[in-house]
Amino acid sequence: MLEFKEKTIVLVQGVLTSGALAKIKYKGSRVVICEGRPTLRAAEHNSRYFLAKKVTPVIVCDNMAGFLFSKNYVKEVVLACQYVDNTGALCDTGALILAVLAKKHKVALRLVDGEHKKHFLGNPKDLLMLKGSPTASAKTHAYAPLVEWVPAKYLK
């Protein structure tokens, strides 16, 4: 089982550009990557970068982030961002809850360039299947947003 120390995790969420990944300061930290449902692209893309740098990241389901905050393990949150203005930021899905948790736990939050999405909604089949295996009945309706708005009050 993995063990973490307080304030040692850099939590990465979303599909970051290579340039944004290169700017993450992870020396002396544990890099934890949120998986990035529905496609898991964040886990695949971001982990390749860190593995090439000889850093072994930990991939967690997005829901695990709350536990990491509750144990005071997170020292910084890095969010993939598509667009930002004075009212907030358009980020990959999952960013809002991390921004809320970062504010609540007084953890540094940084917006970085995310891979731009051609569509804001994903294929519902991505939620109904996981790497080719069904996760729900084919008769189930699914909604798969790929981005969400994070209000500015959570970014300060």
C-alpha positions in Angstrom: 0.0 0.0 0.0 1.2 3.5 -0.8 1.9 5.8 2.0 1.9 9.6 1.7 3.1 12.4 4.0 1.3 15.6 4.7 1.6 18.3 2.0 3.6 16.2 -0.4 1.1 15.6 -3.3 0.9 17.6 -6.5 -2.5 16.6 -7.8 -2.8 16.9 -11.6 -6.3 17.0 -13.2 -7.1 17.1 -16.9 -5.1 16.6 -20.1 -2.3 19.0 -19.9 -0.2 20.2 -22.8 3.4 19.0 -22.9 4.5 22.6 -22.2 2.3 22.7 -19.1 3.5 19.4 -17.9 7.1 20.6 -18.1 6.3 23.5 -15.8 5.1 21.4 -12.9 7.4 21.5 -9.9 7.4 18.0 -8.6 10.8 17.6 -7.0 10.4 16.2 -3.5 6.7 15.6 -4.2 4.5 12.7 -5.2 2.7 13.3 -8.5 -0.9 12.1 -8.4 -3.0 12.1 -11.6 -6.8 12.0 -11.6 -7.8 9.4 -14.2 -9.9 11.6 -16.4 -13.2 9.8 -17.0 -14.8 9.2 -19.4 -11.9 8.4 -21.7 -9.0 8.1 -19.2 -6.9 10.2 -21.5 -5.6 12.3 -18.6 -4.1 9.3 -17.0 -2.6 7.9 -20.2 -1.2 11.2 -21.5 0.1 12.7 -18.3 1.6 9.5 -16.9 3.6 9.0 -20.1 5.2 12.4 -19.6 6.2 11.7 -16.0 7.4 8.1 -16.7 9.6 9.5 -19.5 11.1 11.8 -16.8 11.7 8.8 -14.5 8.9 9.9 -12.1 6.4 7.3 -11.3 3.0 8.9 -10.9 0.1 7.5 -8.9 -3.2 7.4 -10.8 -6.4 7.7 -8.8 -10.1 7.8 -9.6 -11.3 11.4 -9.5 -13.4 10.6 -6.3 -10.2 9.7 -4.4 -9.2 13.4 -4.3 -11.5 14.2 -1.4 -9.8 11.5 0.7 -6.3 13.0 -0.2 -7.5 16.5 0.9 -9.1 15.1 4.1 -5.7 13.6 5.1 -3.9 16.9 4.4 -1.7 15.2 1.7 -2.3 17.7 -1.1 0.1 20.7 -1.4 -0.9 21.9 -4.9 -3.6 21.3 -7.5 -2.8 21.7 -11.2 -5.9 22.1 -13.4 -6.0 21.8 -17.2 -7.6 25.0 -18.5 -9.1 25.8 -21.9 -10.1 29.4 -21.3 -9.9 31.9 -18.4 -11.4 35.4 -17.7 -12.3 37.4 -14.7 -15.5 35.4 -14.1 -13.8 31.9 -14.0 -12.2 29.2 -16.1 -13.3 26.5 -18.5 -11.5 23.4 -17.4 -11.6 19.7 -17.9 -14.5 17.9 -16.1 -13.6 17.2 -12.5 -11.9 20.6 -12.0 -14.8 22.2 -10.1 -14.7 19.8 -7.1 -10.9 20.1 -6.9 -11.1 23.9 -6.9 -13.7 23.8 -4.1 -11.6 21.4 -2.1 -8.4 23.4 -2.7 -10.1 26.6 -1.4 -11.6 24.8 1.6 -8.3 23.2 2.5 -6.2 26.3 1.7 -4.2 24.5 -1.0 -2.5 26.3 -3.8 -4.3 25.9 -7.1 -2.7 26.6 -10.5 -4.3 26.8 -13.9 -2.2 25.6 -16.9 -2.8 25.0 -20.5 -5.0 22.0 -21.2 -5.3 20.1 -24.4 -8.1 21.9 -26.3 -11.3 19.9 -26.9 -13.0 19.9 -30.3 -16.2 19.1 -28.5 -17.5 19.9 -25.1 -19.6 16.7 -24.8 -18.1 13.3 -25.1 -19.5 10.1 -26.6 -22.1 8.7 -24.1 -20.7 5.2 -24.9 -17.5 6.2 -23.2 -19.4 6.2 -19.9 -21.2 3.0 -20.7 -18.0 1.1 -21.6 -14.6 1.1 -19.9 -11.8 -0.1 -22.2 -14.3 -2.3 -24.1 -16.2 -3.7 -21.1 -19.7 -2.6 -20.4 -20.3 -0.6 -17.2 -24.1 -0.3 -17.6 -26.9 -1.5 -19.7 -26.8 -0.3 -23.3 -30.4 1.0 -22.7 -29.0 3.4 -20.2 -28.8 7.1 -21.2 -25.5 8.8 -20.4 -24.3 12.4 -20.5 -20.5 12.9 -20.8 -19.4 16.5 -20.4 -15.7 17.0 -21.1 -15.4 20.5 -19.7 -17.0 22.5 -16.8 -16.9 26.1 -15.7 -15.1 26.9 -12.5 -16.2 30.2 -11.0 -13.5 32.8 -10.1 -14.3 32.6 -6.4 -12.7 29.1 -6.3 -9.6 30.2 -8.2 -8.3 32.7 -5.7 
